[in-house]
Amino acid sequence: MKYCQGTRCHTYDTKDRKKGSKDNKRNETRKRSSFYYGNGNFCSLNCQTDWFNTHGDNAINHFGRVEQPIVLTEANAWQKQYNYDWYDNQDTQQRYHEVNTITRATRECEQ
Ligand SMILES: [Zn+2]
C-alpha cells in the first residue's frame, strides 16, 4: 500500500478519506495498492496538479530547466507509422514503415 503524493489530498472531503471516530475524526491522504495518475503516484489529476503547483518549479530547476529549444532534425525524426498503402497492396507493402517527420521520406522498418 502507498499514499497519494498529492499535497492537498487530505483536504478533499470524501467519505473514503474520513478516519477515526467521535473524538479523533479526521481526513487522511488516500492509501491504495495502486493509483492511475502520475506514474502511479496520485489518486487523481487534481492531486497531481496540487503536487506540481507546490513542487513543480523546484523539480524543474533541480532536474534541468529547458533554456533553449529542443530540436528535432532530419537525423532523429524517424517515426514508425501505419502504412496506408499496405491495405490495398499487402503483397508488396509492409504494414508499418518509418516516416521522417522533417523530410516526409519513408523507409522500411521492423514490423
Ligand atoms: Zn490524492
Backbone and ligand atoms as CSV (ligand in chain L), in Angstrom:
chain,resi,resn,atom,element,x,y,z
A,1,MET,N,N,0.830,-1.197,0.000
A,1,MET,CA,C,0.000,0.000,0.000
A,1,MET,C,C,0.869,1.253,0.000
A,2,LYS,N,N,0.403,2.243,-0.693
A,2,LYS,CA,C,1.147,3.504,-0.705
A,2,LYS,C,C,0.174,4.681,-0.646
A,3,TYR,N,N,0.722,5.817,-0.269
A,3,TYR,CA,C,-0.089,7.016,-0.132
A,3,TYR,C,C,-0.030,7.855,-1.396
A,4,CYS,N,N,-1.167,8.504,-1.688
A,4,CYS,CA,C,-1.193,9.500,-2.750
A,4,CYS,C,C,-0.189,10.585,-2.369
A,5,GLN,N,N,0.577,11.069,-3.350
A,5,GLN,CA,C,1.592,12.089,-3.075
A,5,GLN,C,C,1.036,13.508,-3.161
A,6,GLY,N,N,-0.251,13.631,-3.424
A,6,GLY,CA,C,-0.880,14.946,-3.514
A,6,GLY,C,C,-0.730,15.721,-2.219
A,7,THR,N,N,-0.326,16.983,-2.352
A,7,THR,CA,C,-0.053,17.797,-1.165
A,7,THR,C,C,-1.332,18.258,-0.466
A,8,ARG,N,N,-2.480,18.159,-1.157
A,8,ARG,CA,C,-3.737,18.580,-0.559
A,8,ARG,C,C,-4.770,17.454,-0.555
A,9,CYS,N,N,-4.324,16.223,-0.786
A,9,CYS,CA,C,-5.237,15.074,-0.892
A,9,CYS,C,C,-6.175,15.001,0.320
A,10,HIS,N,N,-5.627,15.214,1.501
A,10,HIS,CA,C,-6.404,15.106,2.738
A,10,HIS,C,C,-7.464,16.199,2.882
A,11,THR,N,N,-7.379,17.254,2.040
A,11,THR,CA,C,-8.331,18.357,2.179
A,11,THR,C,C,-9.590,18.140,1.343
A,12,TYR,N,N,-9.566,17.154,0.446
A,12,TYR,CA,C,-10.764,16.878,-0.347
A,12,TYR,C,C,-11.706,16.033,0.504
A,13,ASP,N,N,-12.895,16.554,0.705
A,13,ASP,CA,C,-13.808,15.972,1.687
A,13,ASP,C,C,-14.655,14.854,1.098
A,14,THR,N,N,-14.087,13.662,1.059
A,14,THR,CA,C,-14.836,12.500,0.572
A,14,THR,C,C,-14.906,11.457,1.679
A,15,LYS,N,N,-15.897,10.579,1.575
A,15,LYS,CA,C,-16.149,9.574,2.592
A,15,LYS,C,C,-14.922,8.680,2.835
A,16,ASP,N,N,-14.248,8.277,1.742
A,16,ASP,CA,C,-13.134,7.332,1.896
A,16,ASP,C,C,-11.912,7.959,2.568
A,17,ARG,N,N,-11.865,9.279,2.681
A,17,ARG,CA,C,-10.732,9.918,3.362
A,17,ARG,C,C,-10.993,10.115,4.851
A,18,LYS,N,N,-12.231,9.886,5.262
A,18,LYS,CA,C,-12.586,10.102,6.671
A,18,LYS,C,C,-12.107,8.935,7.527
A,19,LYS,N,N,-11.436,9.252,8.609
A,19,LYS,CA,C,-10.918,8.227,9.532
A,19,LYS,C,C,-11.289,8.601,10.956
A,20,GLY,N,N,-11.080,7.648,11.852
A,20,GLY,CA,C,-11.304,7.898,13.264
A,20,GLY,C,C,-12.776,7.929,13.630
A,21,SER,N,N,-13.034,8.037,14.918
A,21,SER,CA,C,-14.409,8.095,15.394
A,21,SER,C,C,-14.528,9.195,16.445
A,22,LYS,N,N,-15.715,9.609,16.664
A,22,LYS,CA,C,-16.084,10.633,17.648
A,22,LYS,C,C,-14.994,11.631,18.043
A,23,ASP,N,N,-14.070,11.234,18.899
A,23,ASP,CA,C,-13.110,12.181,19.479
A,23,ASP,C,C,-11.907,12.496,18.589
A,24,ASN,N,N,-11.641,11.633,17.608
A,24,ASN,CA,C,-10.474,11.930,16.761
A,24,ASN,C,C,-10.794,11.827,15.272
A,25,LYS,N,N,-11.942,12.403,14.911
A,25,LYS,CA,C,-12.327,12.425,13.498
A,25,LYS,C,C,-11.328,13.238,12.698
A,26,ARG,N,N,-10.994,12.728,11.524
A,26,ARG,CA,C,-10.029,13.424,10.679
A,26,ARG,C,C,-10.164,12.926,9.235
A,27,ASN,N,N,-9.619,13.688,8.306
A,27,ASN,CA,C,-9.487,13.250,6.911
A,27,ASN,C,C,-8.018,12.940,6.663
A,28,GLU,N,N,-7.763,11.850,5.963
A,28,GLU,CA,C,-6.378,11.469,5.682
A,28,GLU,C,C,-6.130,11.316,4.181
A,29,THR,N,N,-4.861,11.446,3.833
A,29,THR,CA,C,-4.395,11.181,2.475
A,29,THR,C,C,-4.837,9.784,2.056
A,30,ARG,N,N,-5.257,9.656,0.794
A,30,ARG,CA,C,-5.680,8.342,0.299
A,30,ARG,C,C,-4.532,7.340,0.269
A,31,LYS,N,N,-4.853,6.092,0.597
A,31,LYS,CA,C,-3.879,4.999,0.613
A,31,LYS,C,C,-4.450,3.853,-0.215
A,32,ARG,N,N,-3.698,3.423,-1.219
A,32,ARG,CA,C,-4.169,2.350,-2.106
A,32,ARG,C,C,-2.987,1.481,-2.525
A,33,SER,N,N,-3.308,0.326,-3.096
A,33,SER,CA,C,-2.231,-0.523,-3.617
A,33,SER,C,C,-1.710,0.047,-4.937
A,34,SER,N,N,-2.578,0.770,-5.666
A,34,SER,CA,C,-2.101,1.404,-6.899
A,34,SER,C,C,-2.954,2.626,-7.228
A,35,PHE,N,N,-2.334,3.550,-7.950
A,35,PHE,CA,C,-3.028,4.750,-8.410
A,35,PHE,C,C,-2.898,4.852,-9.924
A,36,TYR,N,N,-3.820,5.570,-10.548
A,36,TYR,CA,C,-3.826,5.665,-12.012
A,36,TYR,C,C,-3.055,6.850,-12.558
A,37,TYR,N,N,-2.787,7.848,-11.745
A,37,TYR,CA,C,-2.239,9.099,-12.281
A,37,TYR,C,C,-0.776,9.314,-11.906
A,38,GLY,N,N,-0.094,10.086,-12.743
A,38,GLY,CA,C,1.288,10.465,-12.453
A,38,GLY,C,C,2.187,9.285,-12.151
A,39,ASN,N,N,2.248,8.311,-13.068
A,39,ASN,CA,C,3.080,7.119,-12.871
A,39,ASN,C,C,2.728,6.376,-11.598
A,40,GLY,N,N,1.464,6.378,-11.235
A,40,GLY,CA,C,1.016,5.629,-10.058
A,40,GLY,C,C,1.283,6.320,-8.744
A,41,ASN,N,N,1.498,7.632,-8.785
A,41,ASN,CA,C,1.786,8.359,-7.547
A,41,ASN,C,C,0.612,9.171,-7.004
A,42,PHE,N,N,-0.430,9.353,-7.823
A,42,PHE,CA,C,-1.524,10.236,-7.420
A,42,PHE,C,C,-2.879,9.573,-7.616
A,43,CYS,N,N,-3.812,9.883,-6.700
A,43,CYS,CA,C,-5.145,9.288,-6.781
A,43,CYS,C,C,-6.030,10.006,-7.786
A,44,SER,N,N,-5.666,11.213,-8.182
A,44,SER,CA,C,-6.495,11.961,-9.133
A,44,SER,C,C,-5.629,12.993,-9.852
A,45,LEU,N,N,-6.162,13.530,-10.938
A,45,LEU,CA,C,-5.449,14.603,-11.642
A,45,LEU,C,C,-5.351,15.838,-10.756
A,46,ASN,N,N,-6.383,16.076,-9.942
A,46,ASN,CA,C,-6.326,17.200,-9.001
A,46,ASN,C,C,-5.105,17.082,-8.092
A,47,CYS,N,N,-4.889,15.887,-7.536
A,47,CYS,CA,C,-3.748,15.691,-6.634
A,47,CYS,C,C,-2.430,15.849,-7.380
A,48,GLN,N,N,-2.386,15.383,-8.634
A,48,GLN,CA,C,-1.171,15.553,-9.432
A,48,GLN,C,C,-0.901,17.048,-9.656
A,49,THR,N,N,-1.949,17.784,-9.975
A,49,THR,CA,C,-1.806,19.226,-10.200
A,49,THR,C,C,-1.400,19.938,-8.906
A,50,ASP,N,N,-1.978,19.533,-7.775
A,50,ASP,CA,C,-1.603,20.135,-6.488
A,50,ASP,C,C,-0.120,19.943,-6.205
A,51,TRP,N,N,0.359,18.713,-6.467
A,51,TRP,CA,C,1.784,18.438,-6.243
A,51,TRP,C,C,2.631,19.343,-7.120
A,52,PHE,N,N,2.233,19.468,-8.408
A,52,PHE,CA,C,3.022,20.288,-9.317
A,52,PHE,C,C,3.002,21.753,-8.901
A,53,ASN,N,N,1.834,22.230,-8.457
A,53,ASN,CA,C,1.758,23.621,-8.004
A,53,ASN,C,C,2.655,23.876,-6.794
A,54,THR,N,N,2.818,22.865,-5.939
A,54,THR,CA,C,3.668,23.006,-4.754
A,54,THR,C,C,5.149,22.816,-5.088
A,55,HIS,N,N,5.463,21.789,-5.871
A,55,HIS,CA,C,6.859,21.383,-6.061
A,55,HIS,C,C,7.394,21.517,-7.484
A,56,GLY,N,N,6.538,21.848,-8.438
A,56,GLY,CA,C,6.929,21.830,-9.850
A,56,GLY,C,C,8.146,22.672,-10.170
A,57,ASP,N,N,8.163,23.913,-9.725
A,57,ASP,CA,C,9.298,24.793,-10.030
A,57,ASP,C,C,10.602,24.235,-9.474
A,58,ASN,N,N,10.559,23.760,-8.221
A,58,ASN,CA,C,11.769,23.180,-7.628
A,58,ASN,C,C,12.223,21.953,-8.403
A,59,ALA,N,N,11.262,21.107,-8.808
A,59,ALA,CA,C,11.607,19.887,-9.541
A,59,ALA,C,C,12.241,20.233,-10.881
A,60,ILE,N,N,11.658,21.152,-11.603
A,60,ILE,CA,C,12.205,21.550,-12.907
A,60,ILE,C,C,13.598,22.139,-12.747
A,61,ASN,N,N,13.763,23.008,-11.752
A,61,ASN,CA,C,15.085,23.603,-11.538
A,61,ASN,C,C,16.101,22.542,-11.128
A,62,HIS,N,N,15.657,21.560,-10.335
A,62,HIS,CA,C,16.566,20.503,-9.887
A,62,HIS,C,C,17.013,19.625,-11.049
A,63,PHE,N,N,16.069,19.206,-11.905
A,63,PHE,CA,C,16.410,18.243,-12.960
A,63,PHE,C,C,16.844,18.911,-14.256
A,64,GLY,N,N,16.709,20.218,-14.332
A,64,GLY,CA,C,17.210,20.924,-15.504
A,64,GLY,C,C,16.110,21.601,-16.285
A,65,ARG,N,N,16.061,22.907,-16.167
A,65,ARG,CA,C,15.071,23.699,-16.894
A,65,ARG,C,C,15.473,23.788,-18.357
A,66,VAL,N,N,14.507,23.661,-19.246
A,66,VAL,CA,C,14.773,23.847,-20.680
A,66,VAL,C,C,15.013,25.331,-20.898
A,67,GLU,N,N,16.225,25.677,-21.355
A,67,GLU,CA,C,16.607,27.081,-21.533
A,67,GLU,C,C,16.730,27.465,-22.995
A,68,GLN,N,N,16.643,26.445,-23.871
A,68,GLN,CA,C,16.679,26.686,-25.308
A,68,GLN,C,C,15.862,25.578,-25.952
A,69,PRO,N,N,15.434,25.790,-27.202
A,69,PRO,CA,C,14.549,24.796,-27.800
A,69,PRO,C,C,15.226,23.433,-27.934
A,70,ILE,N,N,14.443,22.370,-27.717
A,70,ILE,CA,C,14.894,21.019,-28.011
A,70,ILE,C,C,14.564,20.804,-29.484
A,71,VAL,N,N,15.553,20.379,-30.263
A,71,VAL,CA,C,15.418,20.409,-31.710
A,71,VAL,C,C,15.255,19.009,-32.310
A,72,LEU,N,N,14.277,18.877,-33.184
A,72,LEU,CA,C,14.105,17.664,-33.970
A,72,LEU,C,C,14.693,17.928,-35.348
A,73,THR,N,N,15.698,17.152,-35.707
A,73,THR,CA,C,16.335,17.328,-37.020
A,73,THR,C,C,16.071,16.097,-37.872
A,74,GLU,N,N,16.449,16.181,-39.121
A,74,GLU,CA,C,16.270,15.070,-40.048
A,74,GLU,C,C,16.839,13.776,-39.465
A,75,ALA,N,N,17.954,13.886,-38.759
A,75,ALA,CA,C,18.643,12.702,-38.253
A,75,ALA,C,C,17.852,11.944,-37.185
A,76,ASN,N,N,17.050,12.646,-36.382
A,76,ASN,CA,C,16.313,11.936,-35.325
A,76,ASN,C,C,14.796,12.056,-35.482
A,77,ALA,N,N,14.341,12.248,-36.730
A,77,ALA,CA,C,12.917,12.481,-36.975
A,77,ALA,C,C,12.184,11.255,-37.518
A,78,TRP,N,N,12.796,10.068,-37.479
A,78,TRP,CA,C,12.133,8.864,-37.989
A,78,TRP,C,C,11.128,8.341,-36.973
A,79,GLN,N,N,9.891,8.160,-37.435
A,79,GLN,CA,C,8.838,7.628,-36.557
A,79,GLN,C,C,8.103,6.487,-37.256
A,80,LYS,N,N,7.903,5.404,-36.523
A,80,LYS,CA,C,7.179,4.253,-37.068
A,80,LYS,C,C,5.696,4.604,-37.194
A,81,GLN,N,N,5.139,4.418,-38.392
A,81,GLN,CA,C,3.732,4.753,-38.631
A,81,GLN,C,C,3.050,3.660,-39.443
A,82,TYR,N,N,1.728,3.615,-39.371
A,82,TYR,CA,C,0.935,2.713,-40.188
A,82,TYR,C,C,1.098,3.116,-41.655
A,83,ASN,N,N,1.293,2.139,-42.519
A,83,ASN,CA,C,1.465,2.394,-43.948
A,83,ASN,C,C,0.110,2.245,-44.641
A,84,TYR,N,N,-0.507,3.343,-45.032
A,84,TYR,CA,C,-1.852,3.303,-45.619
A,84,TYR,C,C,-1.893,2.582,-46.963
A,85,ASP,N,N,-0.744,2.458,-47.642
A,85,ASP,CA,C,-0.699,1.717,-48.905
A,85,ASP,C,C,-0.774,0.210,-48.679
A,86,TRP,N,N,-0.510,-0.208,-47.449
A,86,TRP,CA,C,-0.473,-1.638,-47.157
A,86,TRP,C,C,-1.822,-2.311,-47.394
A,87,TYR,N,N,-2.906,-1.650,-47.066
A,87,TYR,CA,C,-4.235,-2.268,-47.107
A,87,TYR,C,C,-4.553,-2.821,-48.497
A,88,ASP,N,N,-4.233,-2.053,-49.534
A,88,ASP,CA,C,-4.551,-2.479,-50.901
A,88,ASP,C,C,-3.393,-3.194,-51.592
A,89,ASN,N,N,-2.237,-3.192,-50.953
A,89,ASN,CA,C,-1.045,-3.793,-51.581
A,89,ASN,C,C,-0.277,-4.653,-50.580
A,90,GLN,N,N,-0.983,-5.593,-49.979
A,90,GLN,CA,C,-0.377,-6.353,-48.883
A,90,GLN,C,C,0.731,-7.286,-49.354
A,91,ASP,N,N,0.774,-7.591,-50.643
A,91,ASP,CA,C,1.833,-8.473,-51.132
A,91,ASP,C,C,3.131,-7.720,-51.405
A,92,THR,N,N,3.046,-6.425,-51.621
A,92,THR,CA,C,4.263,-5.660,-51.914
A,92,THR,C,C,4.641,-4.652,-50.827
A,93,GLN,N,N,3.670,-4.295,-50.001
A,93,GLN,CA,C,3.926,-3.277,-48.977
A,93,GLN,C,C,3.999,-3.910,-47.586
A,94,GLN,N,N,4.656,-3.222,-46.672
A,94,GLN,CA,C,4.674,-3.653,-45.282
A,94,GLN,C,C,3.662,-2.839,-44.493
A,95,ARG,N,N,3.119,-3.447,-43.451
A,95,ARG,CA,C,2.045,-2.824,-42.684
A,95,ARG,C,C,2.493,-1.506,-42.030
A,96,TYR,N,N,3.729,-1.484,-41.581
A,96,TYR,CA,C,4.271,-0.261,-40.957
A,96,TYR,C,C,5.523,0.162,-41.702
A,97,HIS,N,N,5.767,1.430,-41.715
A,97,HIS,CA,C,7.021,1.949,-42.248
A,97,HIS,C,C,7.451,3.126,-41.378
A,98,GLU,N,N,8.655,3.606,-41.623
A,98,GLU,CA,C,9.106,4.772,-40.880
A,98,GLU,C,C,8.997,5.994,-41.771
A,99,VAL,N,N,8.492,7.085,-41.188
A,99,VAL,CA,C,8.364,8.342,-41.919
A,99,VAL,C,C,9.262,9.358,-41.224
A,100,ASN,N,N,10.031,10.074,-42.023
A,100,ASN,CA,C,10.831,11.152,-41.459
A,100,ASN,C,C,9.948,12.395,-41.394
A,101,THR,N,N,9.650,12.831,-40.166
A,101,THR,CA,C,8.666,13.909,-39.999
A,101,THR,C,C,9.214,15.272,-40.433
A,102,ILE,N,N,10.492,15.357,-40.755
A,102,ILE,CA,C,11.055,16.599,-41.287
A,102,ILE,C,C,11.020,16.591,-42.813
A,103,THR,N,N,11.518,15.491,-43.412
A,103,THR,CA,C,11.612,15.432,-44.882
A,103,THR,C,C,10.422,14.744,-45.537
A,104,ARG,N,N,9.589,14.040,-44.769
A,104,ARG,CA,C,8.469,13.204,-45.241
A,104,ARG,C,C,8.941,11.968,-45.996
A,105,ALA,N,N,10.230,11.687,-46.033
A,105,ALA,CA,C,10.742,10.474,-46.668
A,105,ALA,C,C,10.263,9.253,-45.888
A,106,THR,N,N,10.159,8.101,-46.547
A,106,THR,CA,C,9.762,6.871,-45.876
A,106,THR,C,C,10.840,5.817,-46.054
A,107,ARG,N,N,10.878,4.869,-45.156
A,107,ARG,CA,C,11.794,3.737,-45.287
A,107,ARG,C,C,11.191,2.540,-44.577
A,108,GLU,N,N,11.661,1.344,-44.936
A,108,GLU,CA,C,11.176,0.133,-44.310
A,108,GLU,C,C,11.659,0.048,-42.873
A,109,CYS,N,N,10.936,-0.696,-42.073
A,109,CYS,CA,C,11.337,-0.882,-40.676
A,109,CYS,C,C,10.876,-2.239,-40.192
A,110,GLU,N,N,11.277,-2.590,-38.992
A,110,GLU,CA,C,10.823,-3.838,-38.390
A,110,GLU,C,C,9.326,-3.771,-38.153
A,111,GLN,N,N,8.647,-4.884,-38.442
A,111,GLN,CA,C,7.178,-4.890,-38.333
A,111,GLN,C,C,6.710,-5.237,-36.936
L,1,ZN,ZN,ZN,-4.810,12.196,-3.689
